[in-house]
Amino acid sequence: MVIICKFREINNRLLDSVSRGYVYFAHPDQLNDPFDCKISISKSLNHAIDKTKGKIRGKLEQLRDEIEGTHFSVHITKRIIP
């Protein structure tokens, strides 16, 4: 099981993302901490893949393959779980 925590105000945007199965990532210019966007997407994905099994693992591997070798923007919305 993969657990992702994101603290958000309960509003229409949150309800929409929950009901439609996506996660929104703000552009780095909108963040108030300069270290918030200092993450390695590939390292995080590989870690998640190592800890996951089944269909979710396959979806994460597919996502990794799709973004590998491309410029990955933190503003991308990607539906991982149907």
DOTIKE-43427 format. One record per residue: residue in one letter; x, y, z of N, C-alpha, C, O in turn. Coordinates in steps of 0.05 Angstrom, whole numbers. Example, Ala and Ser with C-alpha at 12.3 -4.5 7.8 and 13.67 -1.06 7.14 Angstrom:
BEGIN
<rec><aa>A</aa><n_x>264</n_x><n_y>-114</n_y><n_z>156</n_z><ca_x>246</ca_x><ca_y>-90</ca_y><ca_z>156</ca_z><c_x>264</c_x><c_y>-66</c_y><c_z>156</c_z><o_x>285</o_x><o_y>-66</o_y><o_z>169</o_z></rec>
<rec><aa>S</aa><n_x>257</n_x><n_y>-45</n_y><n_z>142</n_z><ca_x>273</ca_x><ca_y>-21</ca_y><ca_z>143</ca_z><c_x>258</c_x><c_y>1</c_y><c_z>157</c_z><o_x>268</o_x><o_y>23</o_y><o_z>161</o_z></rec>
! end
This chain:
BEGIN
<rec><aa>M</aa><n_x>17</n_x><n_y>-24</n_y><n_z>0</n_z><ca_x>0</ca_x><ca_y>0</ca_y><ca_z>0</ca_z><c_x>18</c_x><c_y>25</c_y><c_z>0</c_z><o_x>37</o_x><o_y>26</o_y><o_z>15</o_z></rec>
<rec><aa>V</aa><n_x>11</n_x><n_y>44</n_y><n_z>-17</n_z><ca_x>25</ca_x><ca_y>69</ca_y><ca_z>-18</ca_z><c_x>8</c_x><c_y>90</c_y><c_z>-5</c_z><o_x>-15</o_x><o_y>94</o_y><o_z>-13</o_z></rec>
<rec><aa>I</aa><n_x>19</n_x><n_y>104</n_y><n_z>14</n_z><ca_x>4</ca_x><ca_y>126</ca_y><ca_z>28</ca_z><c_x>17</c_x><c_y>152</c_y><c_z>21</c_z><o_x>41</o_x><o_y>156</o_y><o_z>27</o_z></rec>
<rec><aa>I</aa><n_x>3</n_x><n_y>170</n_y><n_z>9</n_z><ca_x>13</ca_x><ca_y>197</ca_y><ca_z>3</ca_z><c_x>-3</c_x><c_y>217</c_y><c_z>19</c_z><o_x>-28</o_x><o_y>217</o_y><o_z>18</o_z></rec>
<rec><aa>C</aa><n_x>11</n_x><n_y>233</n_y><n_z>34</n_z><ca_x>-3</ca_x><ca_y>254</ca_y><ca_z>51</ca_z><c_x>2</c_x><c_y>281</c_y><c_z>39</c_z><o_x>24</o_x><o_y>288</o_y><o_z>32</o_z></rec>
<rec><aa>K</aa><n_x>-19</n_x><n_y>296</n_y><n_z>37</n_z><ca_x>-17</ca_x><ca_y>324</ca_y><ca_z>27</ca_z><c_x>-38</c_x><c_y>340</c_y><c_z>43</c_z><o_x>-62</o_x><o_y>334</o_y><o_z>42</o_z></rec>
<rec><aa>F</aa><n_x>-29</n_x><n_y>360</n_y><n_z>58</n_z><ca_x>-47</ca_x><ca_y>376</ca_y><ca_z>74</ca_z><c_x>-59</c_x><c_y>397</c_y><c_z>56</c_z><o_x>-46</o_x><o_y>413</o_y><o_z>44</o_z></rec>
<rec><aa>R</aa><n_x>-86</n_x><n_y>397</n_y><n_z>55</n_z><ca_x>-100</ca_x><ca_y>416</ca_y><ca_z>39</ca_z><c_x>-125</c_x><c_y>425</c_y><c_z>53</c_z><o_x>-137</o_x><o_y>411</o_y><o_z>70</o_z></rec>
<rec><aa>E</aa><n_x>-134</n_x><n_y>449</n_y><n_z>47</n_z><ca_x>-159</ca_x><ca_y>459</ca_y><ca_z>56</ca_z><c_x>-181</c_x><c_y>443</c_y><c_z>42</c_z><o_x>-179</o_x><o_y>437</o_y><o_z>19</o_z></rec>
<rec><aa>I</aa><n_x>-203</n_x><n_y>437</n_y><n_z>57</n_z><ca_x>-225</ca_x><ca_y>423</ca_y><ca_z>45</ca_z><c_x>-242</c_x><c_y>443</c_y><c_z>29</c_z><o_x>-254</o_x><o_y>461</o_y><o_z>41</o_z></rec>
<rec><aa>N</aa><n_x>-241</n_x><n_y>440</n_y><n_z>3</n_z><ca_x>-256</ca_x><ca_y>459</ca_y><ca_z>-14</ca_z><c_x>-263</c_x><c_y>444</c_y><c_z>-40</c_z><o_x>-258</o_x><o_y>420</o_y><o_z>-42</o_z></rec>
<rec><aa>N</aa><n_x>-274</n_x><n_y>458</n_y><n_z>-60</n_z><ca_x>-283</ca_x><ca_y>445</ca_y><ca_z>-84</ca_z><c_x>-260</c_x><c_y>433</c_y><c_z>-100</c_z><o_x>-263</o_x><o_y>412</o_y><o_z>-113</o_z></rec>
<rec><aa>R</aa><n_x>-237</n_x><n_y>446</n_y><n_z>-99</n_z><ca_x>-213</ca_x><ca_y>435</ca_y><ca_z>-114</ca_z><c_x>-205</c_x><c_y>408</c_y><c_z>-102</c_z><o_x>-199</o_x><o_y>389</o_y><o_z>-117</o_z></rec>
<rec><aa>L</aa><n_x>-204</n_x><n_y>406</n_y><n_z>-76</n_z><ca_x>-197</ca_x><ca_y>381</ca_y><ca_z>-62</ca_z><c_x>-217</c_x><c_y>359</c_y><c_z>-69</c_z><o_x>-210</o_x><o_y>337</o_y><o_z>-76</o_z></rec>
<rec><aa>L</aa><n_x>-243</n_x><n_y>365</n_y><n_z>-67</n_z><ca_x>-264</ca_x><ca_y>346</ca_y><ca_z>-73</ca_z><c_x>-262</c_x><c_y>337</c_y><c_z>-102</c_z><o_x>-267</o_x><o_y>313</o_y><o_z>-107</o_z></rec>
<rec><aa>D</aa><n_x>-256</n_x><n_y>355</n_y><n_z>-120</n_z><ca_x>-253</ca_x><ca_y>348</ca_y><ca_z>-148</ca_z><c_x>-230</c_x><c_y>329</c_y><c_z>-152</c_z><o_x>-232</o_x><o_y>309</o_y><o_z>-167</o_z></rec>
<rec><aa>S</aa><n_x>-207</n_x><n_y>334</n_y><n_z>-139</n_z><ca_x>-184</ca_x><ca_y>317</ca_y><ca_z>-143</ca_z><c_x>-188</c_x><c_y>289</c_y><c_z>-131</c_z><o_x>-179</o_x><o_y>270</o_y><o_z>-142</o_z></rec>
<rec><aa>V</aa><n_x>-203</n_x><n_y>288</n_y><n_z>-109</n_z><ca_x>-209</ca_x><ca_y>262</ca_y><ca_z>-97</ca_z><c_x>-228</c_x><c_y>246</c_y><c_z>-115</c_z><o_x>-224</o_x><o_y>222</o_y><o_z>-119</o_z></rec>
<rec><aa>S</aa><n_x>-249</n_x><n_y>259</n_y><n_z>-124</n_z><ca_x>-269</ca_x><ca_y>245</ca_y><ca_z>-140</ca_z><c_x>-259</c_x><c_y>237</c_y><c_z>-168</c_z><o_x>-268</o_x><o_y>217</o_y><o_z>-179</o_z></rec>
<rec><aa>R</aa><n_x>-240</n_x><n_y>253</n_y><n_z>-179</n_z><ca_x>-230</ca_x><ca_y>247</ca_y><ca_z>-206</ca_z><c_x>-202</c_x><c_y>233</c_y><c_z>-205</c_z><o_x>-192</o_x><o_y>225</o_y><o_z>-227</o_z></rec>
<rec><aa>G</aa><n_x>-191</n_x><n_y>229</n_y><n_z>-182</n_z><ca_x>-166</ca_x><ca_y>213</ca_y><ca_z>-179</ca_z><c_x>-141</c_x><c_y>226</c_y><c_z>-189</c_z><o_x>-125</o_x><o_y>213</o_y><o_z>-203</o_z></rec>
<rec><aa>Y</aa><n_x>-136</n_x><n_y>251</n_y><n_z>-183</n_z><ca_x>-111</ca_x><ca_y>264</ca_y><ca_z>-191</ca_z><c_x>-99</c_x><c_y>279</c_y><c_z>-168</c_z><o_x>-113</o_x><o_y>285</o_y><o_z>-148</o_z></rec>
<rec><aa>V</aa><n_x>-74</n_x><n_y>286</n_y><n_z>-170</n_z><ca_x>-60</ca_x><ca_y>302</ca_y><ca_z>-150</ca_z><c_x>-49</c_x><c_y>327</c_y><c_z>-163</c_z><o_x>-37</o_x><o_y>325</o_y><o_z>-184</o_z></rec>
<rec><aa>Y</aa><n_x>-54</n_x><n_y>350</n_y><n_z>-151</n_z><ca_x>-44</ca_x><ca_y>375</ca_y><ca_z>-162</ca_z><c_x>-18</c_x><c_y>382</c_y><c_z>-148</c_z><o_x>-16</o_x><o_y>381</o_y><o_z>-124</o_z></rec>
<rec><aa>F</aa><n_x>2</n_x><n_y>390</n_y><n_z>-164</n_z><ca_x>27</ca_x><ca_y>400</ca_y><ca_z>-153</ca_z><c_x>30</c_x><c_y>429</c_y><c_z>-162</c_z><o_x>29</o_x><o_y>435</o_y><o_z>-185</o_z></rec>
<rec><aa>A</aa><n_x>33</n_x><n_y>446</n_y><n_z>-142</n_z><ca_x>36</ca_x><ca_y>475</ca_y><ca_z>-148</ca_z><c_x>63</c_x><c_y>480</c_y><c_z>-162</c_z><o_x>83</o_x><o_y>466</o_y><o_z>-158</o_z></rec>
<rec><aa>H</aa><n_x>64</n_x><n_y>501</n_y><n_z>-178</n_z><ca_x>89</ca_x><ca_y>510</ca_y><ca_z>-190</ca_z><c_x>108</c_x><c_y>519</c_y><c_z>-168</c_z><o_x>99</o_x><o_y>531</o_y><o_z>-149</o_z></rec>
<rec><aa>P</aa><n_x>134</n_x><n_y>515</n_y><n_z>-171</n_z><ca_x>153</ca_x><ca_y>523</ca_y><ca_z>-150</ca_z><c_x>151</c_x><c_y>553</c_y><c_z>-143</c_z><o_x>157</o_x><o_y>560</o_y><o_z>-120</o_z></rec>
<rec><aa>D</aa><n_x>143</n_x><n_y>570</n_y><n_z>-162</n_z><ca_x>140</ca_x><ca_y>598</ca_y><ca_z>-156</ca_z><c_x>118</c_x><c_y>604</c_y><c_z>-136</c_z><o_x>118</o_x><o_y>625</o_y><o_z>-123</o_z></rec>
<rec><aa>Q</aa><n_x>100</n_x><n_y>585</n_y><n_z>-132</n_z><ca_x>78</ca_x><ca_y>588</ca_y><ca_z>-114</ca_z><c_x>84</c_x><c_y>578</c_y><c_z>-86</c_z><o_x>68</o_x><o_y>581</o_y><o_z>-67</o_z></rec>
<rec><aa>L</aa><n_x>107</n_x><n_y>566</n_y><n_z>-82</n_z><ca_x>114</ca_x><ca_y>554</ca_y><ca_z>-56</ca_z><c_x>127</c_x><c_y>575</c_y><c_z>-38</c_z><o_x>141</o_x><o_y>593</o_y><o_z>-48</o_z></rec>
<rec><aa>N</aa><n_x>123</n_x><n_y>572</n_y><n_z>-12</n_z><ca_x>135</ca_x><ca_y>591</ca_y><ca_z>7</ca_z><c_x>161</c_x><c_y>581</c_y><c_z>19</c_z><o_x>173</o_x><o_y>596</o_y><o_z>35</o_z></rec>
<rec><aa>D</aa><n_x>169</n_x><n_y>557</n_y><n_z>12</n_z><ca_x>194</ca_x><ca_y>546</ca_y><ca_z>23</ca_z><c_x>212</c_x><c_y>538</c_y><c_z>-1</c_z><o_x>204</o_x><o_y>521</o_y><o_z>-17</o_z></rec>
<rec><aa>P</aa><n_x>235</n_x><n_y>550</n_y><n_z>-4</n_z><ca_x>252</ca_x><ca_y>544</ca_y><ca_z>-28</ca_z><c_x>261</c_x><c_y>515</c_y><c_z>-29</c_z><o_x>269</o_x><o_y>506</o_y><o_z>-50</o_z></rec>
<rec><aa>F</aa><n_x>259</n_x><n_y>500</n_y><n_z>-7</n_z><ca_x>267</ca_x><ca_y>472</ca_y><ca_z>-7</ca_z><c_x>244</c_x><c_y>453</c_y><c_z>-13</c_z><o_x>249</o_x><o_y>429</o_y><o_z>-16</o_z></rec>
<rec><aa>D</aa><n_x>220</n_x><n_y>463</n_y><n_z>-15</n_z><ca_x>196</ca_x><ca_y>446</ca_y><ca_z>-21</ca_z><c_x>199</c_x><c_y>432</c_y><c_z>-48</c_z><o_x>189</o_x><o_y>409</o_y><o_z>-50</o_z></rec>
<rec><aa>C</aa><n_x>211</n_x><n_y>444</n_y><n_z>-67</n_z><ca_x>213</ca_x><ca_y>432</ca_y><ca_z>-94</ca_z><c_x>240</c_x><c_y>419</c_y><c_z>-99</c_z><o_x>246</o_x><o_y>413</o_y><o_z>-122</o_z></rec>
<rec><aa>K</aa><n_x>256</n_x><n_y>415</n_y><n_z>-79</n_z><ca_x>282</ca_x><ca_y>403</ca_y><ca_z>-82</ca_z><c_x>280</c_x><c_y>373</c_y><c_z>-78</c_z><o_x>292</o_x><o_y>361</o_y><o_z>-60</o_z></rec>
<rec><aa>I</aa><n_x>264</n_x><n_y>359</n_y><n_z>-95</n_z><ca_x>261</ca_x><ca_y>331</ca_y><ca_z>-93</ca_z><c_x>270</c_x><c_y>318</c_y><c_z>-119</c_z><o_x>271</o_x><o_y>331</o_y><o_z>-140</o_z></rec>
<rec><aa>S</aa><n_x>277</n_x><n_y>293</n_y><n_z>-118</n_z><ca_x>285</ca_x><ca_y>278</ca_y><ca_z>-141</ca_z><c_x>261</c_x><c_y>260</c_y><c_z>-149</c_z><o_x>254</o_x><o_y>241</o_y><o_z>-135</o_z></rec>
<rec><aa>I</aa><n_x>248</n_x><n_y>267</n_y><n_z>-171</n_z><ca_x>224</ca_x><ca_y>252</ca_y><ca_z>-180</ca_z><c_x>232</c_x><c_y>223</c_y><c_z>-185</c_z><o_x>218</o_x><o_y>205</o_y><o_z>-177</o_z></rec>
<rec><aa>S</aa><n_x>254</n_x><n_y>219</n_y><n_z>-200</n_z><ca_x>262</ca_x><ca_y>192</ca_y><ca_z>-207</ca_z><c_x>269</c_x><c_y>176</c_y><c_z>-182</c_z><o_x>262</o_x><o_y>152</o_y><o_z>-180</o_z></rec>
<rec><aa>K</aa><n_x>283</n_x><n_y>188</n_y><n_z>-163</n_z><ca_x>290</ca_x><ca_y>174</ca_y><ca_z>-138</ca_z><c_x>265</c_x><c_y>167</c_y><c_z>-122</c_z><o_x>262</o_x><o_y>145</o_y><o_z>-111</o_z></rec>
<rec><aa>S</aa><n_x>246</n_x><n_y>186</n_y><n_z>-121</n_z><ca_x>221</ca_x><ca_y>181</ca_y><ca_z>-106</ca_z><c_x>205</c_x><c_y>159</c_y><c_z>-120</c_z><o_x>194</o_x><o_y>141</o_y><o_z>-106</o_z></rec>
<rec><aa>L</aa><n_x>203</n_x><n_y>159</n_y><n_z>-147</n_z><ca_x>189</ca_x><ca_y>139</ca_y><ca_z>-161</ca_z><c_x>202</c_x><c_y>111</c_y><c_z>-157</c_z><o_x>188</o_x><o_y>92</o_y><o_z>-152</o_z></rec>
<rec><aa>N</aa><n_x>228</n_x><n_y>110</n_y><n_z>-159</n_z><ca_x>242</ca_x><ca_y>84</ca_y><ca_z>-155</ca_z><c_x>238</c_x><c_y>74</c_y><c_z>-127</c_z><o_x>234</o_x><o_y>49</o_y><o_z>-124</o_z></rec>
<rec><aa>H</aa><n_x>238</n_x><n_y>91</n_y><n_z>-108</n_z><ca_x>232</ca_x><ca_y>83</ca_y><ca_z>-80</ca_z><c_x>204</c_x><c_y>72</c_y><c_z>-77</c_z><o_x>200</o_x><o_y>51</o_y><o_z>-65</o_z></rec>
<rec><aa>A</aa><n_x>185</n_x><n_y>86</n_y><n_z>-89</n_z><ca_x>157</ca_x><ca_y>76</ca_y><ca_z>-88</ca_z><c_x>154</c_x><c_y>50</c_y><c_z>-103</c_z><o_x>139</o_x><o_y>32</o_y><o_z>-93</o_z></rec>
<rec><aa>I</aa><n_x>167</n_x><n_y>46</n_y><n_z>-125</n_z><ca_x>166</ca_x><ca_y>21</ca_y><ca_z>-140</ca_z><c_x>177</c_x><c_y>-1</c_y><c_z>-124</c_z><o_x>166</o_x><o_y>-23</o_y><o_z>-123</o_z></rec>
<rec><aa>D</aa><n_x>200</n_x><n_y>3</n_y><n_z>-110</n_z><ca_x>212</ca_x><ca_y>-17</ca_y><ca_z>-93</ca_z><c_x>194</c_x><c_y>-26</c_y><c_z>-71</c_z><o_x>195</o_x><o_y>-49</o_y><o_z>-62</o_z></rec>
<rec><aa>K</aa><n_x>177</n_x><n_y>-8</n_y><n_z>-61</n_z><ca_x>159</ca_x><ca_y>-14</ca_y><ca_z>-38</ca_z><c_x>131</c_x><c_y>-23</c_y><c_z>-46</c_z><o_x>115</o_x><o_y>-29</o_y><o_z>-28</o_z></rec>
<rec><aa>T</aa><n_x>125</n_x><n_y>-25</n_y><n_z>-72</n_z><ca_x>98</ca_x><ca_y>-30</ca_y><ca_z>-81</ca_z><c_x>97</c_x><c_y>-56</c_y><c_z>-97</c_z><o_x>117</o_x><o_y>-65</o_y><o_z>-109</o_z></rec>
<rec><aa>K</aa><n_x>74</n_x><n_y>-68</n_y><n_z>-98</n_z><ca_x>69</ca_x><ca_y>-93</ca_y><ca_z>-113</ca_z><c_x>44</c_x><c_y>-90</c_y><c_z>-130</c_z><o_x>29</o_x><o_y>-72</o_y><o_z>-127</o_z></rec>
<rec><aa>G</aa><n_x>41</n_x><n_y>-109</n_y><n_z>-149</n_z><ca_x>16</ca_x><ca_y>-111</ca_y><ca_z>-164</ca_z><c_x>12</c_x><c_y>-89</c_y><c_z>-184</c_z><o_x>31</o_x><o_y>-79</o_y><o_z>-196</o_z></rec>
<rec><aa>K</aa><n_x>-14</n_x><n_y>-83</n_y><n_z>-188</n_z><ca_x>-21</ca_x><ca_y>-64</ca_y><ca_z>-209</ca_z><c_x>-10</c_x><c_y>-36</c_y><c_z>-204</c_z><o_x>-2</o_x><o_y>-22</o_y><o_z>-223</o_z></rec>
<rec><aa>I</aa><n_x>-9</n_x><n_y>-28</n_y><n_z>-179</n_z><ca_x>1</ca_x><ca_y>-1</ca_y><ca_z>-173</ca_z><c_x>31</c_x><c_y>1</c_y><c_z>-180</c_z><o_x>40</o_x><o_y>21</o_y><o_z>-191</o_z></rec>
<rec><aa>R</aa><n_x>46</n_x><n_y>-21</n_y><n_z>-175</n_z><ca_x>74</ca_x><ca_y>-21</ca_y><ca_z>-183</ca_z><c_x>77</c_x><c_y>-18</c_y><c_z>-213</c_z><o_x>94</o_x><o_y>-3</o_y><o_z>-223</o_z></rec>
<rec><aa>G</aa><n_x>60</n_x><n_y>-32</n_y><n_z>-228</n_z><ca_x>61</ca_x><ca_y>-30</ca_y><ca_z>-257</ca_z><c_x>55</c_x><c_y>-2</c_y><c_z>-266</c_z><o_x>67</o_x><o_y>8</o_y><o_z>-285</o_z></rec>
<rec><aa>K</aa><n_x>35</n_x><n_y>11</n_y><n_z>-254</n_z><ca_x>28</ca_x><ca_y>39</ca_y><ca_z>-261</ca_z><c_x>51</c_x><c_y>58</c_y><c_z>-255</c_z><o_x>57</o_x><o_y>76</o_y><o_z>-271</o_z></rec>
<rec><aa>L</aa><n_x>64</n_x><n_y>54</n_y><n_z>-232</n_z><ca_x>87</ca_x><ca_y>71</ca_y><ca_z>-225</ca_z><c_x>110</c_x><c_y>67</c_y><c_z>-244</c_z><o_x>124</o_x><o_y>86</o_y><o_z>-252</o_z></rec>
<rec><aa>E</aa><n_x>115</n_x><n_y>42</n_y><n_z>-252</n_z><ca_x>136</ca_x><ca_y>36</ca_y><ca_z>-272</ca_z><c_x>130</c_x><c_y>49</c_y><c_z>-298</c_z><o_x>147</o_x><o_y>60</o_y><o_z>-312</o_z></rec>
<rec><aa>Q</aa><n_x>104</n_x><n_y>48</n_y><n_z>-306</n_z><ca_x>96</ca_x><ca_y>60</ca_y><ca_z>-331</ca_z><c_x>100</c_x><c_y>91</c_y><c_z>-330</c_z><o_x>109</o_x><o_y>103</o_y><o_z>-349</o_z></rec>
<rec><aa>L</aa><n_x>93</n_x><n_y>103</n_y><n_z>-307</n_z><ca_x>96</ca_x><ca_y>131</ca_y><ca_z>-304</ca_z><c_x>126</c_x><c_y>139</c_y><c_z>-306</c_z><o_x>133</o_x><o_y>158</o_y><o_z>-319</o_z></rec>
<rec><aa>R</aa><n_x>143</n_x><n_y>123</n_y><n_z>-292</n_z><ca_x>172</ca_x><ca_y>128</ca_y><ca_z>-293</ca_z><c_x>182</c_x><c_y>126</c_y><c_z>-321</c_z><o_x>198</o_x><o_y>143</o_y><o_z>-330</o_z></rec>
<rec><aa>D</aa><n_x>173</n_x><n_y>106</n_y><n_z>-336</n_z><ca_x>182</ca_x><ca_y>103</ca_y><ca_z>-364</ca_z><c_x>173</c_x><c_y>126</c_y><c_z>-381</c_z><o_x>188</o_x><o_y>134</o_y><o_z>-400</o_z></rec>
<rec><aa>E</aa><n_x>149</n_x><n_y>136</n_y><n_z>-376</n_z><ca_x>139</ca_x><ca_y>158</ca_y><ca_z>-392</ca_z><c_x>155</c_x><c_y>184</c_y><c_z>-388</c_z><o_x>159</o_x><o_y>199</o_y><o_z>-407</o_z></rec>
<rec><aa>I</aa><n_x>163</n_x><n_y>189</n_y><n_z>-363</n_z><ca_x>177</ca_x><ca_y>214</ca_y><ca_z>-358</ca_z><c_x>207</c_x><c_y>212</c_y><c_z>-360</c_z><o_x>221</o_x><o_y>232</o_y><o_z>-361</o_z></rec>
<rec><aa>E</aa><n_x>218</n_x><n_y>187</n_y><n_z>-362</n_z><ca_x>247</ca_x><ca_y>184</ca_y><ca_z>-364</ca_z><c_x>257</c_x><c_y>196</c_y><c_z>-390</c_z><o_x>246</o_x><o_y>191</o_y><o_z>-412</o_z></rec>
<rec><aa>G</aa><n_x>277</n_x><n_y>212</n_y><n_z>-388</n_z><ca_x>288</ca_x><ca_y>225</ca_y><ca_z>-412</ca_z><c_x>274</c_x><c_y>249</c_y><c_z>-421</c_z><o_x>281</o_x><o_y>261</o_y><o_z>-442</o_z></rec>
<rec><aa>T</aa><n_x>253</n_x><n_y>258</n_y><n_z>-407</n_z><ca_x>239</ca_x><ca_y>282</ca_y><ca_z>-414</ca_z><c_x>241</c_x><c_y>303</c_y><c_z>-392</c_z><o_x>249</o_x><o_y>296</o_y><o_z>-370</o_z></rec>
<rec><aa>H</aa><n_x>235</n_x><n_y>327</n_y><n_z>-398</n_z><ca_x>235</ca_x><ca_y>348</ca_y><ca_z>-377</ca_z><c_x>209</c_x><c_y>345</c_y><c_z>-362</c_z><o_x>187</o_x><o_y>347</o_y><o_z>-374</o_z></rec>
<rec><aa>F</aa><n_x>210</n_x><n_y>340</n_y><n_z>-336</n_z><ca_x>187</ca_x><ca_y>335</ca_y><ca_z>-320</ca_z><c_x>180</c_x><c_y>361</c_y><c_z>-305</c_z><o_x>196</o_x><o_y>371</o_y><o_z>-289</o_z></rec>
<rec><aa>S</aa><n_x>157</n_x><n_y>371</n_y><n_z>-309</n_z><ca_x>147</ca_x><ca_y>395</ca_y><ca_z>-296</ca_z><c_x>132</c_x><c_y>388</c_y><c_z>-271</c_z><o_x>116</o_x><o_y>369</o_y><o_z>-271</o_z></rec>
<rec><aa>V</aa><n_x>135</n_x><n_y>403</n_y><n_z>-249</n_z><ca_x>120</ca_x><ca_y>397</ca_y><ca_z>-225</ca_z><c_x>91</c_x><c_y>405</c_y><c_z>-228</c_z><o_x>75</o_x><o_y>400</o_y><o_z>-209</o_z></rec>
<rec><aa>H</aa><n_x>83</n_x><n_y>416</n_y><n_z>-250</n_z><ca_x>56</ca_x><ca_y>424</ca_y><ca_z>-255</ca_z><c_x>40</c_x><c_y>402</c_y><c_z>-269</c_z><o_x>17</o_x><o_y>407</o_y><o_z>-276</o_z></rec>
<rec><aa>I</aa><n_x>52</n_x><n_y>379</n_y><n_z>-274</n_z><ca_x>38</ca_x><ca_y>358</ca_y><ca_z>-288</ca_z><c_x>18</c_x><c_y>344</c_y><c_z>-270</c_z><o_x>23</o_x><o_y>340</o_y><o_z>-246</o_z></rec>
<rec><aa>T</aa><n_x>-5</n_x><n_y>339</n_y><n_z>-281</n_z><ca_x>-25</ca_x><ca_y>323</ca_y><ca_z>-266</ca_z><c_x>-27</c_x><c_y>296</c_y><c_z>-280</c_z><o_x>-31</o_x><o_y>295</o_y><o_z>-304</o_z></rec>
<rec><aa>K</aa><n_x>-23</n_x><n_y>275</n_y><n_z>-265</n_z><ca_x>-23</ca_x><ca_y>248</ca_y><ca_z>-276</ca_z><c_x>-41</c_x><c_y>230</c_y><c_z>-259</c_z><o_x>-38</o_x><o_y>228</o_y><o_z>-235</o_z></rec>
<rec><aa>R</aa><n_x>-60</n_x><n_y>217</n_y><n_z>-272</n_z><ca_x>-77</ca_x><ca_y>198</ca_y><ca_z>-258</ca_z><c_x>-63</c_x><c_y>171</c_y><c_z>-256</c_z><o_x>-58</o_x><o_y>159</o_y><o_z>-277</o_z></rec>
<rec><aa>I</aa><n_x>-57</n_x><n_y>162</n_y><n_z>-232</n_z><ca_x>-43</ca_x><ca_y>138</ca_y><ca_z>-228</ca_z><c_x>-62</c_x><c_y>115</c_y><c_z>-222</c_z><o_x>-59</o_x><o_y>93</o_y><o_z>-233</o_z></rec>
<rec><aa>I</aa><n_x>-81</n_x><n_y>119</n_y><n_z>-205</n_z><ca_x>-99</ca_x><ca_y>98</ca_y><ca_z>-196</ca_z><c_x>-127</c_x><c_y>103</c_y><c_z>-209</c_z><o_x>-138</o_x><o_y>124</o_y><o_z>-205</o_z></rec>
<rec><aa>P</aa><n_x>-137</n_x><n_y>83</n_y><n_z>-223</n_z><ca_x>-164</ca_x><ca_y>87</ca_y><ca_z>-236</ca_z><c_x>-186</c_x><c_y>90</c_y><c_z>-216</c_z><o_x>-209</o_x><o_y>93</o_y><o_z>-223</o_z></rec>
! end
